[in-house]
Amino acid sequence: MDGSENEVQRTRRARVAIFAVFATNGFLMGLWVVHIPTVQERTGVSHPTLGSLLLVLALGAIAGMQLSGPLADRIGSARMVAAAGTILAAAAVGPALASNAWQLGLALALFGFGNGALDVSMNAQAVLAERRYGRPIMSAFHALFSIGGVAGSLAGAAALGGALAPAATLGAGGAAGFVVVACATPSLLPSPRHHADTPPPGPRRRRPSGRVVALGALAFGLLLAEGAANDWSTLQVKEEFGASDATAAFAFGAFSTTMTLGRFAADRVSHTLGPVAVVRYGCALAAVGIALVATGLTLPLTLAGWALFGLGLSGGIPQIFTAAGNLQDGAPGTDMSRVVGMGYVGLLAGPALIGWSAHVIPLTLAMVIPLFCVLAASAGARIVRPRRAL
């Protein structure tokens, strides 16, 4: 009985520790985002150069994702969380110390690498925690990431308002992140050992399975849609209705708020109806929302559309990551890295596709691109069905 109680307590401690890691990752990313204009001014880079350097950050993140997955399979995701979290925390101050484009590029590459590696390894830990609980809890971890991002952006805005030096703010944030990761690491979960009938990760796992590709394609579509909302929702409202900056900001505010709230509710829905229902009906709801946006009827309907879009998308990605981490093929970290990597490419591609399309069609009409993505994801939701009980 005592052993069982100790195991329950350890699982609960692990859940809190993983919550802390997700929130820390979001916090450091939010802290960086609000400092982008200040860092640009400090380094003197142009807008096109900054865009290229942000692409360097993205490429660093993809490299971190692809490396961390196989490493997590070999040394355990807990060790990878500790290593990646330390890299991310140490790299947080780098952009604020850069004085030219080359230094900023190197700093962003390292920061992106740490973020990508932590993204994969912390999600692998979340899968292990969910497996121990025996019920869906993945969406709540992603909700904590969102809350951490909001907290980081607010803290950064307050620091900028107080005229604090970016290096001091980002350095303090990185130091806090290091402390959180160090305190959380002892409570993280050990990776399960491979059974005799399960092939160990290695050369035989060079090619992804068809299911990994299908899950990655689903993640690509949903994160493409999310990226479109992140970068274009505010501008769409401003251009379509001639709204003020303050009013237009409600578009992204509605989207991000309902997405965060939806992530807290998605676990219960998944437990009751199953992960397929979360993706299928959530994407159908998102399709209704973005269709309201694409029609551009009235400002209230458009804002309601962005809110429905965020709510519908909120639970999809957690279900996909859970499915990727439970494929039972002996390489959960590698599978996770491939699915997360494909999704991240979608997150980058969404804003670009909308921008290119807006050169030939109105921005509001370009929202048919995320509409198509969520409709396709709804149709392909069956792929997240678990093959065996967790």
SEPAMAR-64851 format. One line per field, with one value per residue (C-alpha): residue in three letters; x, y, z; residue number from 1. Coordinates in nm, 3 decimals, decimal comma, always signed. Layout:
N
rest: ALA;... .
c1: X;... .
c2: Y;... .
c3: Z;... .
nr: NUM;... .
END
This chain:
390
rest: MET;ASP;GLY;SER;GLU;ASN;GLU;VAL;GLN;ARG;THR;ARG;ARG;ALA;ARG;VAL;ALA;ILE;PHE;ALA;VAL;PHE;ALA;THR;ASN;GLY;PHE;LEU;MET;GLY;LEU;TRP;VAL;VAL;HIS;ILE;PRO;THR;VAL;GLN;GLU;ARG;THR;GLY;VAL;SER;HIS;PRO;THR;LEU;GLY;SER;LEU;LEU;LEU;VAL;LEU;ALA;LEU;GLY;ALA;ILE;ALA;GLY;MET;GLN;LEU;SER;GLY;PRO;LEU;ALA;ASP;ARG;ILE;GLY;SER;ALA;ARG;MET;VAL;ALA;ALA;ALA;GLY;THR;ILE;LEU;ALA;ALA;ALA;ALA;VAL;GLY;PRO;ALA;LEU;ALA;SER;ASN;ALA;TRP;GLN;LEU;GLY;LEU;ALA;LEU;ALA;LEU;PHE;GLY;PHE;GLY;ASN;GLY;ALA;LEU;ASP;VAL;SER;MET;ASN;ALA;GLN;ALA;VAL;LEU;ALA;GLU;ARG;ARG;TYR;GLY;ARG;PRO;ILE;MET;SER;ALA;PHE;HIS;ALA;LEU;PHE;SER;ILE;GLY;GLY;VAL;ALA;GLY;SER;LEU;ALA;GLY;ALA;ALA;ALA;LEU;GLY;GLY;ALA;LEU;ALA;PRO;ALA;ALA;THR;LEU;GLY;ALA;GLY;GLY;ALA;ALA;GLY;PHE;VAL;VAL;VAL;ALA;CYS;ALA;THR;PRO;SER;LEU;LEU;PRO;SER;PRO;ARG;HIS;HIS;ALA;ASP;THR;PRO;PRO;PRO;GLY;PRO;ARG;ARG;ARG;ARG;PRO;SER;GLY;ARG;VAL;VAL;ALA;LEU;GLY;ALA;LEU;ALA;PHE;GLY;LEU;LEU;LEU;ALA;GLU;GLY;ALA;ALA;ASN;ASP;TRP;SER;THR;LEU;GLN;VAL;LYS;GLU;GLU;PHE;GLY;ALA;SER;ASP;ALA;THR;ALA;ALA;PHE;ALA;PHE;GLY;ALA;PHE;SER;THR;THR;MET;THR;LEU;GLY;ARG;PHE;ALA;ALA;ASP;ARG;VAL;SER;HIS;THR;LEU;GLY;PRO;VAL;ALA;VAL;VAL;ARG;TYR;GLY;CYS;ALA;LEU;ALA;ALA;VAL;GLY;ILE;ALA;LEU;VAL;ALA;THR;GLY;LEU;THR;LEU;PRO;LEU;THR;LEU;ALA;GLY;TRP;ALA;LEU;PHE;GLY;LEU;GLY;LEU;SER;GLY;GLY;ILE;PRO;GLN;ILE;PHE;THR;ALA;ALA;GLY;ASN;LEU;GLN;ASP;GLY;ALA;PRO;GLY;THR;ASP;MET;SER;ARG;VAL;VAL;GLY;MET;GLY;TYR;VAL;GLY;LEU;LEU;ALA;GLY;PRO;ALA;LEU;ILE;GLY;TRP;SER;ALA;HIS;VAL;ILE;PRO;LEU;THR;LEU;ALA;MET;VAL;ILE;PRO;LEU;PHE;CYS;VAL;LEU;ALA;ALA;SER;ALA;GLY;ALA;ARG;ILE;VAL;ARG;PRO;ARG;ARG;ALA;LEU .
c1: +0,000;+0,282;+0,461;+0,147;+0,101;+0,464;+0,421;+0,112;+0,297;+0,592;+0,362;+0,198;+0,537;+0,639;+0,325;+0,397;+0,758;+0,655;+0,399;+0,683;+0,902;+0,623;+0,548;+0,918;+0,957;+0,658;+0,783;+1,126;+0,977;+0,728;+1,006;+1,212;+0,927;+0,851;+1,221;+1,253;+1,212;+1,463;+1,717;+1,669;+1,740;+2,048;+2,199;+2,092;+1,967;+1,706;+1,362;+1,464;+1,777;+1,575;+1,337;+1,630;+1,770;+1,434;+1,449;+1,787;+1,614;+1,355;+1,620;+1,802;+1,477;+1,423;+1,782;+1,725;+1,404;+1,563;+1,865;+1,682;+1,440;+1,697;+1,901;+1,596;+1,553;+1,912;+1,961;+1,602;+1,378;+1,440;+1,809;+1,722;+1,486;+1,769;+2,020;+1,785;+1,638;+1,987;+2,083;+1,765;+1,808;+2,173;+2,096;+1,810;+2,042;+2,240;+2,025;+2,039;+2,421;+2,457;+2,585;+2,571;+2,388;+2,641;+2,637;+2,258;+2,239;+2,461;+2,264;+1,931;+2,057;+2,154;+1,832;+1,627;+1,822;+1,749;+1,383;+1,340;+1,520;+1,317;+0,992;+1,042;+1,181;+0,920;+0,641;+0,798;+0,786;+0,422;+0,340;+0,501;+0,303;-0,021;+0,051;+0,092;-0,226;-0,419;-0,629;-0,574;-0,371;-0,160;-0,370;-0,320;+0,057;+0,012;-0,218;+0,062;+0,293;+0,040;+0,008;+0,387;+0,402;+0,151;+0,340;+0,669;+0,527;+0,372;+0,695;+0,893;+0,652;+0,676;+1,056;+1,061;+0,819;+1,056;+1,348;+1,536;+1,818;+1,720;+2,029;+1,924;+1,568;+1,656;+1,945;+1,719;+1,463;+1,727;+1,855;+1,502;+1,455;+1,777;+1,659;+1,318;+1,469;+1,724;+1,453;+1,218;+1,471;+1,487;+1,107;+1,093;+0,999;+1,245;+1,194;+1,063;+1,306;+1,268;+1,120;+1,283;+1,027;+1,061;+1,341;+1,571;+1,613;+1,902;+1,986;+1,672;+1,465;+1,604;+1,274;+0,956;+0,656;+0,345;+0,161;+0,436;+0,412;+0,032;+0,053;+0,318;+0,096;-0,191;+0,038;+0,161;-0,194;-0,309;+0,003;-0,011;-0,359;-0,239;+0,054;-0,181;-0,391;-0,088;+0,055;-0,242;-0,556;-0,496;-0,404;-0,702;-0,946;-0,768;-0,764;-1,111;-1,300;-1,067;-1,051;-0,813;-0,503;-0,667;-0,983;-0,788;-0,587;-0,907;-0,885;-0,565;-0,677;-0,998;-0,809;-0,537;-0,777;-1,016;-0,724;-0,581;-0,919;-0,993;-0,672;-0,780;-1,110;-0,978;-0,844;-1,187;-1,346;-1,083;-1,139;-1,516;-1,537;-1,189;-0,905;-1,059;-1,364;-1,144;-0,966;-1,264;-1,523;-1,271;-1,147;-1,507;-1,570;-1,249;-1,373;-1,694;-1,492;-1,246;-1,532;-1,692;-1,361;-1,322;-1,667;-1,591;-1,957;-1,933;-1,672;-1,856;-1,897;-1,531;-1,416;-1,649;-1,497;-1,145;-1,264;-1,425;-1,112;-0,894;-1,136;-1,159;-0,783;-0,702;-0,715;-0,584;-0,207;-0,196;-0,388;-0,143;+0,161;+0,008;-0,048;+0,309;+0,453;+0,251;+0,318;+0,480;+0,760;+1,056;+1,153;+0,905;+1,155;+1,241;+0,873;+0,796;+1,081;+0,958;+0,598;+0,687;+0,935;+0,676;+0,429;+0,685;+0,744;+0,369;+0,381;+0,644;+0,472;+0,130;+0,217;+0,426;+0,148;-0,104;+0,137;+0,206;-0,163;-0,249;-0,054;-0,314;-0,633;-0,772;-0,624;-0,966;-1,019;-0,672;-0,814;-0,951;-0,602;-0,637;-1,002;-0,885;-0,628;-0,876;-1,129;-0,860;-0,756;-1,117;-1,146;-0,819;-0,881;-0,900;-0,520;-0,498;-0,701;-0,485;-0,390;-0,377;-0,464;-0,210 .
c2: +0,000;+0,239;+0,157;+0,235;+0,567;+0,658;+0,583;+0,804;+1,087;+1,049;+1,064;+1,378;+1,539;+1,452;+1,613;+1,935;+1,928;+1,885;+2,164;+2,387;+2,298;+2,372;+2,705;+2,796;+2,724;+2,944;+3,216;+3,240;+3,246;+3,519;+3,719;+3,703;+3,797;+4,129;+4,221;+4,168;+4,539;+4,644;+4,385;+4,493;+4,853;+4,755;+4,550;+4,788;+4,513;+4,587;+4,428;+4,184;+4,086;+4,037;+3,813;+3,602;+3,582;+3,469;+3,194;+3,099;+3,063;+2,837;+2,624;+2,591;+2,474;+2,211;+2,088;+2,064;+1,869;+1,615;+1,559;+1,544;+1,268;+0,994;+1,111;+1,084;+0,724;+0,650;+0,845;+0,911;+1,213;+1,333;+1,386;+1,553;+1,794;+1,884;+1,936;+2,120;+2,335;+2,436;+2,530;+2,734;+2,916;+2,996;+3,111;+3,342;+3,635;+3,588;+3,801;+4,093;+4,082;+4,078;+4,395;+4,295;+4,061;+3,778;+3,771;+3,785;+3,499;+3,277;+3,368;+3,292;+2,963;+2,846;+2,978;+2,803;+2,480;+2,476;+2,554;+2,279;+2,019;+2,108;+2,102;+1,738;+1,613;+1,782;+1,642;+1,297;+1,344;+1,454;+1,131;+0,927;+1,118;+1,071;+0,700;+0,673;+0,864;+0,644;+0,934;+1,233;+1,516;+1,630;+1,936;+2,083;+2,081;+2,280;+2,520;+2,586;+2,664;+2,922;+3,075;+3,088;+3,272;+3,531;+3,575;+3,617;+3,879;+4,073;+4,056;+4,172;+4,456;+4,568;+4,557;+4,761;+5,009;+5,042;+5,107;+4,796;+4,682;+4,385;+4,195;+4,229;+4,116;+3,824;+3,728;+3,722;+3,521;+3,272;+3,240;+3,175;+2,919;+2,743;+2,722;+2,584;+2,318;+2,219;+2,187;+1,998;+1,744;+1,514;+1,467;+1,381;+1,030;+0,763;+0,634;+0,276;+0,002;-0,175;-0,523;-0,818;-0,820;-0,445;-0,340;-0,085;+0,255;+0,262;+0,220;+0,019;+0,329;+0,546;+0,572;+0,692;+0,463;+0,551;+0,639;+0,878;+1,050;+1,070;+1,218;+1,461;+1,567;+1,626;+1,833;+2,025;+2,124;+2,225;+2,425;+2,589;+2,708;+2,822;+3,011;+3,190;+3,306;+3,412;+3,636;+3,755;+3,771;+4,128;+4,259;+4,083;+4,267;+4,597;+4,574;+4,427;+4,665;+4,963;+4,896;+5,074;+4,895;+4,847;+4,696;+4,478;+4,336;+4,176;+3,926;+3,766;+3,815;+3,621;+3,346;+3,299;+3,321;+3,055;+2,834;+2,847;+2,785;+2,506;+2,328;+2,309;+2,151;+1,924;+1,656;+1,598;+1,586;+1,339;+1,122;+1,117;+1,102;+0,993;+1,171;+1,119;+1,322;+1,603;+1,634;+1,565;+1,789;+2,044;+2,093;+2,109;+2,389;+2,560;+2,534;+2,714;+2,985;+3,049;+3,036;+3,326;+3,509;+3,433;+3,563;+3,897;+3,975;+4,197;+4,282;+4,105;+3,788;+3,799;+3,834;+3,548;+3,349;+3,396;+3,291;+2,973;+2,904;+2,910;+2,694;+2,437;+2,413;+2,398;+2,022;+1,888;+1,911;+1,751;+1,448;+1,416;+1,433;+1,175;+0,941;+0,995;+0,909;+0,588;+0,411;+0,116;+0,079;+0,125;+0,478;+0,723;+1,010;+0,972;+0,949;+1,257;+1,455;+1,376;+1,467;+1,783;+1,878;+1,843;+2,044;+2,318;+2,345;+2,401;+2,672;+2,850;+2,786;+2,919;+3,288;+3,272;+3,109;+3,365;+3,648;+3,521;+3,464;+3,814;+3,951;+3,814;+3,787;+3,984;+3,887;+3,785;+3,548;+3,398;+3,246;+2,965;+2,814;+2,739;+2,647;+2,374;+2,257;+2,213;+2,042;+1,796;+1,738;+1,672;+1,414;+1,247;+1,254;+0,874;+0,853;+0,964;+0,664;+0,468;+0,121;-0,014;+0,108;+0,332 .
c3: +0,000;+0,095;-0,229;-0,426;-0,245;-0,307;-0,676;-0,694;-0,522;-0,756;-1,058;-0,923;-0,860;-1,214;-1,351;-1,161;-1,279;-1,642;-1,601;-1,481;-1,779;-2,030;-1,861;-1,854;-2,224;-2,303;-2,067;-2,229;-2,578;-2,478;-2,314;-2,634;-2,869;-2,699;-2,714;-3,089;-3,179;-2,914;-3,026;-3,387;-3,292;-3,091;-3,373;-3,649;-3,879;-4,145;-4,162;-4,439;-4,245;-3,929;-4,122;-4,239;-3,886;-3,750;-4,011;-3,865;-3,528;-3,689;-3,859;-3,528;-3,368;-3,637;-3,591;-3,215;-3,267;-3,500;-3,276;-2,945;-3,045;-3,113;-2,813;-2,590;-2,706;-2,603;-2,280;-2,173;-2,220;-1,862;-1,933;-2,260;-2,081;-1,842;-2,125;-2,361;-2,084;-1,974;-2,331;-2,377;-2,045;-2,114;-2,469;-2,365;-2,299;-2,620;-2,856;-2,613;-2,609;-2,988;-3,151;-3,518;-3,753;-3,731;-3,352;-3,351;-3,600;-3,384;-3,071;-3,238;-3,380;-3,030;-2,877;-3,145;-3,100;-2,726;-2,783;-3,042;-2,834;-2,527;-2,725;-2,824;-2,493;-2,273;-2,490;-2,456;-2,078;-2,103;-2,288;-2,007;-1,744;-1,936;-1,966;-1,588;-1,520;-1,760;-1,885;-2,114;-1,958;-2,257;-2,344;-1,998;-2,050;-2,370;-2,187;-1,938;-2,229;-2,351;-2,005;-1,974;-2,306;-2,188;-1,860;-2,044;-2,280;-1,990;-1,788;-2,089;-2,158;-1,795;-1,809;-2,128;-1,973;-1,678;-1,915;-1,799;-2,024;-2,245;-2,135;-1,771;-1,841;-2,067;-1,842;-1,537;-1,731;-1,838;-1,481;-1,356;-1,631;-1,530;-1,168;-1,268;-1,494;-1,229;-0,964;-1,198;-1,332;-1,025;-1,042;-1,414;-1,522;-1,637;-1,990;-2,010;-2,101;-2,432;-2,420;-2,586;-2,869;-2,934;-3,169;-3,006;-3,168;-3,409;-3,775;-3,839;-3,758;-4,038;-4,227;-4,056;-4,062;-4,260;-3,940;-3,834;-4,172;-4,141;-3,791;-3,912;-4,201;-3,957;-3,732;-4,037;-4,134;-3,788;-3,705;-4,048;-3,955;-3,612;-3,765;-4,002;-3,707;-3,503;-3,773;-3,976;-3,758;-3,639;-3,985;-4,144;-3,917;-3,966;-4,347;-4,393;-4,164;-4,131;-3,757;-3,524;-3,396;-3,057;-3,206;-3,449;-3,159;-3,030;-3,318;-3,194;-2,834;-2,900;-3,082;-2,818;-2,523;-2,651;-2,752;-2,400;-2,235;-2,482;-2,392;-2,030;-2,137;-2,413;-2,178;-2,027;-2,371;-2,488;-2,181;-2,244;-2,623;-2,730;-2,912;-3,257;-3,154;-3,023;-3,358;-3,584;-3,419;-3,299;-3,655;-3,777;-3,526;-3,638;-3,998;-3,904;-3,733;-4,015;-4,269;-4,080;-4,108;-4,480;-4,563;-4,396;-4,324;-4,015;-3,754;-3,465;-3,672;-3,773;-3,412;-3,317;-3,603;-3,471;-3,124;-3,262;-3,466;-3,155;-2,959;-3,236;-3,282;-2,911;-2,855;-3,185;-3,151;-2,802;-2,936;-3,226;-2,998;-2,764;-3,058;-3,180;-2,839;-2,807;-3,136;-2,953;-3,206;-2,973;-3,075;-2,915;-2,906;-3,272;-3,367;-3,159;-3,314;-3,666;-3,596;-3,404;-3,676;-3,954;-3,747;-3,689;-4,064;-4,098;-3,833;-4,041;-4,373;-4,273;-4,244;-4,563;-4,767;-4,649;-4,731;-5,080;-5,147;-5,029;-5,325;-5,568;-5,359;-5,062;-4,726;-4,595;-4,887;-4,830;-4,510;-4,725;-4,690;-4,316;-4,386;-4,622;-4,365;-4,082;-4,309;-4,422;-4,059;-3,959;-4,237;-4,132;-3,756;-3,739;-3,746;-3,380;-3,262;-3,014;-3,132;-2,782;-2,436;-2,269 .
nr: 1;2;3;4;5;6;7;8;9;10;11;12;13;14;15;16;17;18;19;20;21;22;23;24;25;26;27;28;29;30;31;32;33;34;35;36;37;38;39;40;41;42;43;44;45;46;47;48;49;50;51;52;53;54;55;56;57;58;59;60;61;62;63;64;65;66;67;68;69;70;71;72;73;74;75;76;77;78;79;80;81;82;83;84;85;86;87;88;89;90;91;92;93;94;95;96;97;98;99;100;101;102;103;104;105;106;107;108;109;110;111;112;113;114;115;116;117;118;119;120;121;122;123;124;125;126;127;128;129;130;131;132;133;134;135;136;137;138;139;140;141;142;143;144;145;146;147;148;149;150;151;152;153;154;155;156;157;158;159;160;161;162;163;164;165;166;167;168;169;170;171;172;173;174;175;176;177;178;179;180;181;182;183;184;185;186;187;188;189;190;191;192;193;194;195;196;197;198;199;200;201;202;203;204;205;206;207;208;209;210;211;212;213;214;215;216;217;218;219;220;221;222;223;224;225;226;227;228;229;230;231;232;233;234;235;236;237;238;239;240;241;242;243;244;245;246;247;248;249;250;251;252;253;254;255;256;257;258;259;260;261;262;263;264;265;266;267;268;269;270;271;272;273;274;275;276;277;278;279;280;281;282;283;284;285;286;287;288;289;290;291;292;293;294;295;296;297;298;299;300;301;302;303;304;305;306;307;308;309;310;311;312;313;314;315;316;317;318;319;320;321;322;323;324;325;326;327;328;329;330;331;332;333;334;335;336;337;338;339;340;341;342;343;344;345;346;347;348;349;350;351;352;353;354;355;356;357;358;359;360;361;362;363;364;365;366;367;368;369;370;371;372;373;374;375;376;377;378;379;380;381;382;383;384;385;386;387;388;389;390 .
END
